[in-house]
């Protein structure tokens, strides 16, 4: 049976919310909100595809990536090449929220390793909110999490099932809230759990 290819961007969506991931990558649903518009605006330079030397480093932008072994495909915002070493750099318009960007940039590195037959032990995430970049070490634990997440996303795609909405604070920031209707579709247990948490605040 032909296995579906997982997009690298799906890792960020799945880490945020499995239902969001299913809606985007299974059902093809997309809506913009302030967060996504800001991200698109901030990505204009990296999406340009323009390559250049910057401070002795070859900076390649908007590079297609794939891995036959992982069944993974996507694009790197930036790949830096310096003295034979290769580093992916993921760009985010805001500030760090959890480990979603770490998973994405690690998946990019795993693709680069297969494509170029080189070791890529680390990469970076650049955060526009702080105008700083953070190094990410691609240890075995993080690589294992990437593999597990790819498998979970693929299983979700094959099942065609839509996971339950979390019906928590994530939903208020999600661009798909009007389509997902998380509070209307939440289970009685989820509603009771959220009400209990709000009482404790």
C-alpha positions as a Markdown table, in Angstrom:
| # | Residue | x | y | z |
|---|---|---|---|---|
| 1 | Unk | 0.0 | 0.0 | 0.0 |
| 2 | Unk | 1.3 | 3.4 | -1.0 |
| 3 | Unk | 2.0 | 5.5 | 2.1 |
| 4 | Unk | 1.1 | 9.2 | 2.1 |
| 5 | Unk | 4.0 | 11.6 | 2.2 |
| 6 | Unk | 4.0 | 13.8 | 5.4 |
| 7 | Unk | 4.8 | 17.5 | 5.0 |
| 8 | Unk | 7.4 | 18.9 | 7.3 |
| 9 | Unk | 5.0 | 21.8 | 8.2 |
| 10 | Unk | 2.6 | 19.1 | 9.5 |
| 11 | Unk | 4.9 | 18.5 | 12.5 |
| 12 | Unk | 4.3 | 22.0 | 13.8 |
| 13 | Unk | 0.5 | 21.7 | 13.3 |
| 14 | Unk | 0.4 | 18.3 | 15.0 |
| 15 | Unk | 2.5 | 19.5 | 17.9 |
| 16 | Unk | 0.1 | 22.4 | 18.4 |
| 17 | Unk | -3.1 | 20.3 | 17.9 |
| 18 | Unk | -3.8 | 16.9 | 16.2 |
| 19 | Unk | -7.2 | 18.1 | 15.1 |
| 20 | Unk | -5.7 | 21.2 | 13.5 |
| 21 | Unk | -3.2 | 19.0 | 11.7 |
| 22 | Unk | -6.0 | 16.7 | 10.4 |
| 23 | Unk | -8.1 | 19.7 | 9.2 |
| 24 | Unk | -5.1 | 21.2 | 7.3 |
| 25 | Unk | -3.4 | 18.2 | 5.9 |
| 26 | Unk | -6.3 | 15.8 | 5.7 |
| 27 | Unk | -9.2 | 18.0 | 4.8 |
| 28 | Unk | -7.4 | 20.8 | 3.1 |
| 29 | Unk | -8.9 | 23.5 | 5.3 |
| 30 | Unk | -7.0 | 26.8 | 5.7 |
| 31 | Unk | -8.0 | 30.2 | 7.1 |
| 32 | Unk | -5.8 | 33.2 | 7.9 |
| 33 | Unk | -5.7 | 35.1 | 11.1 |
| 34 | Unk | -3.4 | 37.8 | 12.5 |
| 35 | Unk | -0.8 | 35.2 | 13.4 |
| 36 | Unk | -0.6 | 33.6 | 10.0 |
| 37 | Unk | -0.7 | 36.9 | 8.1 |
| 38 | Unk | 2.2 | 38.2 | 10.3 |
| 39 | Unk | 4.1 | 35.0 | 9.6 |
| 40 | Unk | 3.6 | 35.3 | 5.9 |
| 41 | Unk | 4.8 | 38.9 | 5.9 |
| 42 | Unk | 7.9 | 38.0 | 8.0 |
| 43 | Unk | 8.7 | 35.2 | 5.6 |
| 44 | Unk | 8.9 | 37.4 | 2.5 |
| 45 | Unk | 12.7 | 37.4 | 2.5 |
| 46 | Unk | 13.3 | 33.7 | 3.2 |
| 47 | Unk | 10.6 | 32.8 | 0.6 |
| 48 | Unk | 12.3 | 34.8 | -2.1 |
| 49 | Unk | 14.6 | 32.0 | -3.0 |
| 50 | Unk | 17.5 | 34.4 | -3.3 |
| 51 | Unk | 20.9 | 33.0 | -2.3 |
| 52 | Unk | 23.8 | 35.0 | -1.2 |
| 53 | Unk | 27.1 | 35.0 | 0.8 |
| 54 | Unk | 26.6 | 36.7 | 4.2 |
| 55 | Unk | 29.6 | 37.2 | 6.5 |
| 56 | Unk | 31.5 | 34.3 | 4.8 |
| 57 | Unk | 28.5 | 31.9 | 5.0 |
| 58 | Unk | 26.6 | 30.7 | 1.9 |
| 59 | Unk | 22.9 | 31.3 | 2.7 |
| 60 | Unk | 20.4 | 29.4 | 0.6 |
| 61 | Unk | 16.8 | 30.3 | 0.9 |
| 62 | Unk | 13.6 | 28.3 | 0.3 |
| 63 | Unk | 15.3 | 25.0 | -0.3 |
| 64 | Unk | 13.1 | 21.9 | -1.3 |
| 65 | Unk | 13.7 | 19.0 | 1.0 |
| 66 | Unk | 12.6 | 15.3 | 1.0 |
| 67 | Unk | 13.4 | 12.0 | 2.6 |
| 68 | Unk | 12.5 | 8.7 | 0.9 |
| 69 | Unk | 13.3 | 6.8 | 4.2 |
| 70 | Unk | 11.0 | 9.0 | 6.3 |
| 71 | Unk | 8.3 | 9.7 | 3.6 |
| 72 | Unk | 8.8 | 13.3 | 4.3 |
| 73 | Unk | 8.8 | 16.4 | 2.1 |
| 74 | Unk | 8.9 | 20.1 | 2.6 |
| 75 | Unk | 11.0 | 23.2 | 2.4 |
| 76 | Unk | 13.7 | 24.8 | 4.5 |
| 77 | Unk | 13.5 | 28.5 | 5.1 |
| 78 | Unk | 17.3 | 28.8 | 5.1 |
| 79 | Unk | 20.2 | 26.4 | 4.7 |
| 80 | Unk | 23.6 | 27.7 | 5.7 |
| 81 | Unk | 26.8 | 26.2 | 4.3 |
| 82 | Unk | 30.1 | 27.1 | 6.0 |
| 83 | Unk | 33.4 | 25.2 | 5.8 |
| 84 | Unk | 31.6 | 22.1 | 4.5 |
| 85 | Unk | 29.1 | 22.1 | 7.4 |
| 86 | Unk | 25.4 | 22.4 | 6.7 |
| 87 | Unk | 22.8 | 23.9 | 9.0 |
| 88 | Unk | 19.1 | 24.4 | 8.5 |
| 89 | Unk | 17.6 | 27.6 | 10.0 |
| 90 | Unk | 13.9 | 27.8 | 10.6 |
| 91 | Unk | 12.4 | 31.3 | 10.8 |
| 92 | Unk | 9.5 | 32.2 | 13.1 |
| 93 | Unk | 7.9 | 35.6 | 13.3 |
| 94 | Unk | 7.1 | 35.5 | 17.0 |
| 95 | Unk | 8.7 | 34.1 | 20.1 |
| 96 | Unk | 9.4 | 30.5 | 21.2 |
| 97 | Unk | 6.3 | 28.5 | 22.1 |
| 98 | Unk | 7.1 | 24.9 | 23.0 |
| 99 | Unk | 9.2 | 22.7 | 20.8 |
| 100 | Unk | 7.3 | 22.8 | 17.5 |
| 101 | Unk | 10.1 | 24.7 | 15.7 |
| 102 | Unk | 12.7 | 22.3 | 17.1 |
| 103 | Unk | 10.8 | 19.4 | 15.6 |
| 104 | Unk | 10.5 | 21.1 | 12.3 |
| 105 | Unk | 14.2 | 22.1 | 12.0 |
| 106 | Unk | 15.3 | 18.6 | 13.1 |
| 107 | Unk | 13.1 | 17.1 | 10.4 |
| 108 | Unk | 14.8 | 19.4 | 7.9 |
| 109 | Unk | 18.2 | 18.2 | 9.1 |
| 110 | Unk | 17.2 | 14.6 | 8.7 |
| 111 | Unk | 16.2 | 15.3 | 5.1 |
| 112 | Unk | 19.4 | 17.1 | 4.4 |
| 113 | Unk | 21.4 | 14.2 | 5.8 |
| 114 | Unk | 19.8 | 11.8 | 3.4 |
| 115 | Unk | 19.9 | 14.1 | 0.4 |
| 116 | Unk | 23.5 | 15.2 | 0.9 |
| 117 | Unk | 25.0 | 12.2 | 2.7 |
| 118 | Unk | 26.4 | 14.5 | 5.4 |
| 119 | Unk | 26.0 | 14.7 | 9.2 |
| 120 | Unk | 23.9 | 17.6 | 10.4 |
| 121 | Unk | 24.2 | 17.6 | 14.2 |
| 122 | Unk | 22.6 | 21.0 | 14.9 |
| 123 | Unk | 20.6 | 23.8 | 13.4 |
| 124 | Unk | 18.9 | 27.1 | 14.5 |
| 125 | Unk | 15.6 | 28.7 | 14.9 |
| 126 | Unk | 15.4 | 32.4 | 14.3 |
| 127 | Unk | 12.6 | 34.2 | 16.3 |
| 128 | Unk | 11.5 | 37.5 | 14.9 |
| 129 | Unk | 9.9 | 38.5 | 18.2 |
| 130 | Unk | 13.2 | 38.7 | 20.0 |
| 131 | Unk | 15.4 | 39.0 | 16.8 |
| 132 | Unk | 17.6 | 36.2 | 18.1 |
| 133 | Unk | 18.3 | 32.7 | 17.0 |
| 134 | Unk | 18.5 | 29.7 | 19.1 |
| 135 | Unk | 20.7 | 26.7 | 18.5 |
| 136 | Unk | 19.0 | 23.3 | 18.4 |
| 137 | Unk | 21.0 | 20.1 | 19.0 |
| 138 | Unk | 19.7 | 17.1 | 17.0 |
| 139 | Unk | 20.2 | 14.4 | 19.6 |
| 140 | Unk | 18.7 | 10.9 | 19.4 |
| 141 | Unk | 15.8 | 11.9 | 21.6 |
| 142 | Unk | 14.6 | 14.7 | 19.4 |
| 143 | Unk | 15.2 | 12.6 | 16.2 |
| 144 | Unk | 13.1 | 9.8 | 17.8 |
| 145 | Unk | 10.3 | 12.2 | 18.6 |
| 146 | Unk | 10.4 | 13.4 | 14.9 |
| 147 | Unk | 10.0 | 9.8 | 13.7 |
| 148 | Unk | 7.2 | 9.0 | 16.1 |
| 149 | Unk | 5.3 | 12.2 | 15.1 |
| 150 | Unk | 5.7 | 11.4 | 11.4 |
| 151 | Unk | 4.3 | 7.9 | 12.0 |
| 152 | Unk | 1.4 | 9.4 | 14.1 |
| 153 | Unk | 0.5 | 12.0 | 11.4 |
| 154 | Unk | 0.6 | 9.3 | 8.7 |
| 155 | Unk | -1.7 | 7.0 | 10.7 |
| 156 | Unk | -4.0 | 9.9 | 11.2 |
| 157 | Unk | -4.0 | 10.6 | 7.4 |
| 158 | Unk | -4.7 | 7.0 | 6.6 |
| 159 | Unk | -7.5 | 6.7 | 9.1 |
| 160 | Unk | -9.4 | 9.7 | 7.8 |
| 161 | Unk | -10.7 | 10.3 | 11.4 |
| 162 | Unk | -10.9 | 13.8 | 12.9 |
| 163 | Unk | -9.5 | 13.9 | 16.4 |
| 164 | Unk | -11.5 | 15.6 | 19.2 |
| 165 | Unk | -11.0 | 19.3 | 19.6 |
| 166 | Unk | -8.9 | 20.1 | 22.7 |
| 167 | Unk | -11.4 | 22.9 | 23.6 |
| 168 | Unk | -8.7 | 24.7 | 25.7 |
| 169 | Unk | -6.7 | 28.0 | 25.4 |
| 170 | Unk | -5.0 | 26.8 | 22.2 |
| 171 | Unk | -8.3 | 27.2 | 20.4 |
| 172 | Unk | -8.6 | 30.9 | 21.1 |
| 173 | Unk | -5.4 | 31.5 | 19.1 |
| 174 | Unk | -6.1 | 29.0 | 16.2 |
| 175 | Unk | -7.0 | 30.3 | 12.8 |
| 176 | Unk | -9.3 | 27.4 | 12.2 |
| 177 | Unk | -11.5 | 28.0 | 15.2 |
| 178 | Unk | -14.5 | 29.2 | 13.1 |
| 179 | Unk | -14.3 | 26.0 | 11.0 |
| 180 | Unk | -13.4 | 23.6 | 13.9 |
| 181 | Unk | -16.0 | 24.9 | 16.4 |
| 182 | Unk | -14.1 | 23.4 | 19.3 |
| 183 | Unk | -16.5 | 24.3 | 22.1 |
| 184 | Unk | -19.5 | 23.1 | 20.1 |
| 185 | Unk | -17.9 | 19.7 | 19.4 |
| 186 | Unk | -16.2 | 19.2 | 22.7 |
| 187 | Unk | -17.2 | 16.2 | 24.8 |
| 188 | Unk | -18.9 | 16.6 | 28.1 |
| 189 | Unk | -15.7 | 15.5 | 29.9 |
| 190 | Unk | -13.7 | 18.2 | 28.1 |
| 191 | Unk | -16.2 | 20.9 | 29.0 |
| 192 | Unk | -16.2 | 19.8 | 32.6 |
| 193 | Unk | -12.4 | 19.7 | 32.8 |
| 194 | Unk | -12.0 | 23.2 | 31.3 |
| 195 | Unk | -14.7 | 24.6 | 33.7 |
| 196 | Unk | -12.8 | 23.0 | 36.6 |
| 197 | Unk | -9.5 | 24.6 | 35.5 |
| 198 | Unk | -11.1 | 28.0 | 35.1 |
| 199 | Unk | -12.5 | 27.8 | 38.6 |
| 200 | Unk | -9.0 | 27.2 | 39.9 |
| 201 | Unk | -7.5 | 30.2 | 38.2 |
